[in-house]
Amino acid sequence: MVFQKPPDGGWGWVIVVVSFFTQFLCYGSPLAVGVLYLEWLDAFGEGKGKTAWVGSLANGIGLLASPVCSICVSSFGARPVAIFSGFMVAGGLMMSSFAPNIYFLYISYGIVVGLGCGLLYTATVTITCQYFDKRRGLALGLISTGSSVGLFIYAALQRELIDIYGLDGCLLIVGALSLNILACGSLMRPLDSSDSPPPEKTCVDKVPDQYFVYREKEKTVEENISILEKGYVDEKCANNMPDYKQDSILNKNVLSSINVNEKDTYKKKVVEQTNFCKQLAKRKWQLYLNYWEETVVLFKNKVFSALFVAILLFDIGGFPPSLLMEDVARSANVNEDDYRMPLISIIGIMTAVGKLTLGILADFKWVNTLYLYVTTLLMTGVALFAIPFAKSYLTLAMLSGILGFLTGNWSIFPYVTTKTVGIEKLTHAYGILMFFAGLGNSLGPPIVGWFYDWTQEYDTAFYFSGFCVLLGGFLLLLAALPCWNACANPSSKLPPNTYSYKVASSA
């Protein structure tokens, strides 16, 4: 398929709008699942750790399955995947309204909705990147705020729907709203070339002759022909044999009637195809080996290794407040009459502000994005330590705003990854980091819930969360110190494909 040059406008702005609303509709309920979390606690009577698995799976499974999501979008295109995923998200939400127990929710809400969200995220990012080049950063920034705005609105919307229609009615209505993803997906017109060349033959004949050369020590063509001769004769005889009782006579007649040149051509073509399949399998195996070698090289970079630990610990400790903050307020005996806005809504709107603000700061040449990211980690750890001391709606709202703003550091994470490993290795490295981010999202809320089940209070849980985030921040800061480069032998050359982070950005 031949793609046109990205237009950086035109129908691309329609793509931005529909991608924004797609992320708004699919991520609104999973990110605001803290409102539903309280209802599930009361409805099923399970522990907080077990119940927290529902929301953590919905938010983490998409990241864990990001390689599969990428393959699906590459194979089928953004529009078919978006439409199919819209059915998944809507169906999963509606199925959740009939959940008889918490285990059913693990499948319907956690896996089905979560995987649908992961597919939709990949589809929206892919189609947006195809339509934009020079304005790609602006376009991606606009569509990424859809999830934050969805969190802000859905937190209040789901609470209102629960008060009016109950938990089951809320999930049915939210699922029906998600069907609008189908309309958004239908507008994701692929950027195909109008003058694409006609499809060529996809048979082995179009492969250059040099690919048929099997360079290892193999049997000669004559030896292969002798091995294949029996199968060839049987096939020809089966096609021309009218009566199985006359096998001996017909075999001689068929063999005598076969043209020698045709026979040799057939055998040689089979041998060539066999060798080509062997060569293709060898090349595929070599690609897998290269992938693991590149992965090992990435982890030899101390900054990347620290970044991998930091993102894992950050999501284990920093994600639970967006899911559990409403229950934290209820555990602190905060009067519901004092609620002017759901705490999760505050986290959502401040996350959008944080994404835009930190993204703008990262564009300044005098700002070191790695140190900026480390600063957000350390401040997040301090804010998590302060949660046990917040006993009123006002203090919890302030901490929710701070945590939401700092969670916006997702917008600068690709900058940090690029500076660490280079643009050539960005896709490989970012996929690895997103997998561990999804693992942290999946494990964080249940761990905090289990701490509450053991201690019957959230203080120890958030001390643990703050310690995880601070530990990740300090490890990343230690790995990025410029003294490591000063201590290195300047005469020694780095091995190929090894990357080091330039702490002082002069560009």
Solvent accessible surface area in square Angstrom, and as a share of the most:
residue,aa,sasa,rsa
1,M,170,0.76
2,V,75,0.43
3,F,101,0.42
4,Q,81,0.36
5,K,172,0.73
6,P,37,0.23
7,P,68,0.43
8,D,26,0.13
9,G,9,0.08
10,G,62,0.60
11,W,82,0.29
12,G,0,0.00
13,W,84,0.29
14,V,47,0.27
15,I,0,0.00
16,V,9,0.05
17,V,79,0.45
18,V,9,0.05
19,S,0,0.00
20,F,47,0.19
21,F,95,0.39
22,T,0,0.00
23,Q,3,0.01
24,F,30,0.13
25,L,18,0.09
26,C,0,0.00
27,Y,37,0.14
28,G,0,0.00
29,S,1,0.00
30,P,1,0.00
31,L,40,0.20
32,A,0,0.00
33,V,2,0.01
34,G,0,0.00
35,V,8,0.05
36,L,0,0.00
37,Y,3,0.01
38,L,28,0.14
39,E,56,0.25
40,W,3,0.01
41,L,18,0.09
42,D,96,0.50
43,A,66,0.51
44,F,53,0.22
45,G,64,0.62
46,E,57,0.26
47,G,32,0.31
48,K,26,0.11
49,G,0,0.00
50,K,71,0.30
51,T,1,0.00
52,A,0,0.00
53,W,61,0.21
54,V,0,0.00
55,G,1,0.01
56,S,0,0.00
57,L,31,0.15
58,A,2,0.02
59,N,16,0.08
60,G,0,0.00
61,I,35,0.18
62,G,10,0.10
63,L,37,0.18
64,L,41,0.21
65,A,18,0.14
66,S,25,0.16
67,P,73,0.46
68,V,87,0.50
69,C,1,0.00
70,S,52,0.34
71,I,114,0.58
72,C,36,0.22
73,V,7,0.04
74,S,100,0.65
75,S,75,0.48
76,F,139,0.58
77,G,29,0.28
78,A,10,0.07
79,R,85,0.31
80,P,70,0.44
81,V,9,0.05
82,A,0,0.00
83,I,56,0.28
84,F,124,0.52
85,S,0,0.00
86,G,0,0.00
87,F,116,0.48
88,M,33,0.15
89,V,1,0.00
90,A,2,0.01
91,G,28,0.27
92,G,0,0.00
93,L,1,0.00
94,M,56,0.25
95,M,85,0.38
96,S,4,0.03
97,S,7,0.04
98,F,146,0.61
99,A,18,0.14
100,P,96,0.60
101,N,63,0.32
102,I,0,0.00
103,Y,122,0.47
104,F,73,0.30
105,L,0,0.00
106,Y,36,0.14
107,I,94,0.48
108,S,0,0.00
109,Y,0,0.00
110,G,0,0.00
111,I,67,0.34
112,V,35,0.20
113,V,0,0.00
114,G,1,0.01
115,L,52,0.26
116,G,0,0.00
117,C,2,0.01
118,G,5,0.05
119,L,11,0.06
120,L,0,0.00
121,Y,93,0.35
122,T,22,0.13
123,A,0,0.00
124,T,0,0.00
125,V,40,0.23
126,T,43,0.25
127,I,3,0.01
128,T,0,0.00
129,C,36,0.22
130,Q,54,0.24
131,Y,5,0.02
132,F,0,0.00
133,D,76,0.39
134,K,180,0.76
135,R,119,0.44
136,R,87,0.32
137,G,57,0.55
138,L,103,0.51
139,A,0,0.00
140,L,51,0.25
141,G,26,0.25
142,L,74,0.37
143,I,2,0.01
144,S,33,0.21
145,T,15,0.09
146,G,0,0.00
147,S,14,0.09
148,S,3,0.02
149,V,38,0.22
150,G,0,0.00
151,L,9,0.04
152,F,59,0.25
153,I,74,0.37
154,Y,3,0.01
155,A,0,0.00
156,A,47,0.36
157,L,55,0.28
158,Q,0,0.00
159,R,70,0.25
160,E,94,0.42
161,L,17,0.08
162,I,21,0.11
163,D,109,0.56
164,I,106,0.54
165,Y,131,0.50
166,G,29,0.28
167,L,31,0.15
168,D,79,0.41
169,G,16,0.16
170,C,0,0.00
171,L,1,0.00
172,L,70,0.35
173,I,60,0.30
174,V,0,0.00
175,G,0,0.00
176,A,48,0.38
177,L,65,0.32
178,S,0,0.00
179,L,72,0.36
180,N,74,0.38
181,I,0,0.00
182,L,40,0.20
183,A,61,0.47
184,C,17,0.10
185,G,0,0.00
186,S,54,0.35
187,L,76,0.38
188,M,0,0.00
189,R,116,0.42
190,P,55,0.35
191,L,14,0.07
192,D,54,0.28
193,S,16,0.10
194,S,110,0.71
195,D,119,0.62
196,S,54,0.35
197,P,90,0.57
198,P,109,0.69
199,P,133,0.84
200,E,134,0.60
201,K,140,0.59
202,T,123,0.71
203,C,54,0.32
204,V,40,0.23
205,D,89,0.46
206,K,106,0.45
207,V,27,0.16
208,P,60,0.38
209,D,115,0.60
210,Q,104,0.46
211,Y,86,0.33
212,F,34,0.14
213,V,71,0.41
214,Y,38,0.15
215,R,181,0.66
216,E,85,0.38
217,K,205,0.87
218,E,64,0.29
219,K,116,0.49
220,T,74,0.43
221,V,64,0.37
222,E,123,0.55
223,E,85,0.38
224,N,29,0.15
225,I,27,0.14
226,S,70,0.45
227,I,108,0.55
228,L,61,0.30
229,E,70,0.31
230,K,150,0.64
231,G,47,0.45
232,Y,5,0.02
233,V,24,0.14
234,D,74,0.38
235,E,87,0.39
236,K,53,0.23
237,C,8,0.05
238,A,73,0.57
239,N,112,0.57
240,N,86,0.44
241,M,60,0.27
242,P,112,0.70
243,D,52,0.27
244,Y,158,0.60
245,K,154,0.65
246,Q,83,0.37
247,D,62,0.32
248,S,76,0.49
249,I,108,0.55
250,L,28,0.14
251,N,53,0.27
252,K,147,0.62
253,N,81,0.41
254,V,16,0.09
255,L,79,0.39
256,S,94,0.61
257,S,88,0.57
258,I,27,0.14
259,N,85,0.44
260,V,105,0.60
261,N,112,0.58
262,E,91,0.41
263,K,38,0.16
264,D,52,0.27
265,T,88,0.51
266,Y,76,0.29
267,K,9,0.04
268,K,102,0.43
269,K,90,0.38
270,V,42,0.24
271,V,3,0.02
272,E,79,0.36
273,Q,63,0.28
274,T,60,0.35
275,N,24,0.12
276,F,37,0.15
277,C,80,0.48
278,K,88,0.37
279,Q,31,0.14
280,L,78,0.39
281,A,62,0.48
282,K,88,0.37
283,R,125,0.46
284,K,103,0.44
285,W,159,0.56
286,Q,87,0.39
287,L,106,0.53
288,Y,131,0.50
289,L,68,0.34
290,N,52,0.27
291,Y,98,0.37
292,W,153,0.54
293,E,102,0.46
294,E,59,0.26
295,T,16,0.09
296,V,83,0.48
297,V,36,0.21
298,L,3,0.01
299,F,68,0.28
300,K,146,0.62
301,N,9,0.05
302,K,89,0.38
303,V,7,0.04
304,F,0,0.00
305,S,31,0.20
306,A,11,0.08
307,L,0,0.00
308,F,43,0.18
309,V,46,0.26
310,A,0,0.00
311,I,2,0.01
312,L,34,0.17
313,L,26,0.13
314,F,6,0.02
315,D,4,0.02
316,I,20,0.10
317,G,0,0.00
318,G,12,0.11
319,F,29,0.12
320,P,0,0.00
321,P,2,0.01
322,S,17,0.11
323,L,2,0.01
324,L,0,0.00
325,M,0,0.00
326,E,3,0.01
327,D,2,0.01
328,V,9,0.05
329,A,0,0.00
330,R,101,0.37
331,S,47,0.30
332,A,24,0.18
333,N,137,0.70
334,V,16,0.09
335,N,85,0.43
336,E,135,0.60
337,D,127,0.66
338,D,64,0.33
339,Y,39,0.15
340,R,199,0.72
341,M,74,0.33
342,P,13,0.08
343,L,0,0.00
344,I,0,0.00
345,S,1,0.01
346,I,25,0.13
347,I,8,0.04
348,G,0,0.00
349,I,62,0.31
350,M,58,0.26
351,T,14,0.08
352,A,9,0.07
353,V,64,0.37
354,G,0,0.00
355,K,30,0.13
356,L,90,0.45
357,T,51,0.30
358,L,6,0.03
359,G,16,0.16
360,I,107,0.54
361,L,57,0.28
362,A,9,0.07
363,D,97,0.50
364,F,89,0.37
365,K,152,0.64
366,W,191,0.67
367,V,20,0.11
368,N,25,0.13
369,T,8,0.04
370,L,0,0.00
371,Y,70,0.26
372,L,30,0.15
373,Y,2,0.01
374,V,4,0.02
375,T,63,0.37
376,T,4,0.02
377,L,1,0.00
378,L,42,0.21
379,M,97,0.43
380,T,3,0.02
381,G,0,0.00
382,V,96,0.55
383,A,7,0.06
384,L,0,0.00
385,F,67,0.28
386,A,35,0.27
387,I,3,0.02
388,P,11,0.07
389,F,152,0.63
390,A,6,0.05
391,K,129,0.55
392,S,49,0.32
393,Y,18,0.07
394,L,122,0.61
395,T,54,0.32
396,L,0,0.00
397,A,16,0.12
398,M,115,0.52
399,L,21,0.11
400,S,0,0.00
401,G,9,0.09
402,I,74,0.38
403,L,7,0.03
404,G,0,0.00
405,F,55,0.23
406,L,4,0.02
407,T,39,0.23
408,G,0,0.00
409,N,2,0.01
410,W,63,0.22
411,S,35,0.22
412,I,0,0.00
413,F,1,0.00
414,P,47,0.29
415,Y,89,0.34
416,V,0,0.00
417,T,0,0.00
418,T,40,0.23
419,K,99,0.42
420,T,0,0.00
421,V,1,0.00
422,G,20,0.19
423,I,117,0.59
424,E,134,0.60
425,K,25,0.10
426,L,40,0.20
427,T,119,0.69
428,H,28,0.12
429,A,0,0.00
430,Y,56,0.21
431,G,32,0.31
432,I,20,0.10
433,L,0,0.00
434,M,14,0.06
435,F,82,0.34
436,F,45,0.19
437,A,0,0.00
438,G,0,0.00
439,L,56,0.28
440,G,0,0.00
441,N,12,0.06
442,S,5,0.03
443,L,58,0.29
444,G,0,0.00
445,P,0,0.00
446,P,0,0.00
447,I,37,0.19
448,V,1,0.00
449,G,0,0.00
450,W,91,0.32
451,F,40,0.17
452,Y,35,0.13
453,D,49,0.25
454,W,183,0.64
455,T,54,0.32
456,Q,124,0.55
457,E,60,0.27
458,Y,13,0.05
459,D,49,0.26
460,T,53,0.31
461,A,0,0.00
462,F,0,0.00
463,Y,81,0.31
464,F,66,0.27
465,S,1,0.00
466,G,0,0.00
467,F,116,0.48
468,C,9,0.05
469,V,1,0.01
470,L,34,0.17
471,L,70,0.35
472,G,1,0.01
473,G,0,0.00
474,F,113,0.47
475,L,69,0.34
476,L,0,0.00
477,L,54,0.27
478,L,94,0.47
479,A,12,0.10
480,A,2,0.01
481,L,62,0.31
482,P,73,0.46
483,C,62,0.37
484,W,109,0.38
485,N,79,0.41
486,A,87,0.67
487,C,106,0.63
488,A,56,0.44
489,N,89,0.46
490,P,134,0.84
491,S,87,0.56
492,S,68,0.44
493,K,194,0.82
494,L,118,0.59
495,P,82,0.52
496,P,114,0.72
497,N,84,0.43
498,T,37,0.21
499,Y,51,0.19
500,S,58,0.37
501,Y,9,0.03
502,K,162,0.69
503,V,17,0.10
504,A,89,0.69
505,S,45,0.29
506,S,118,0.76
507,A,89,0.69
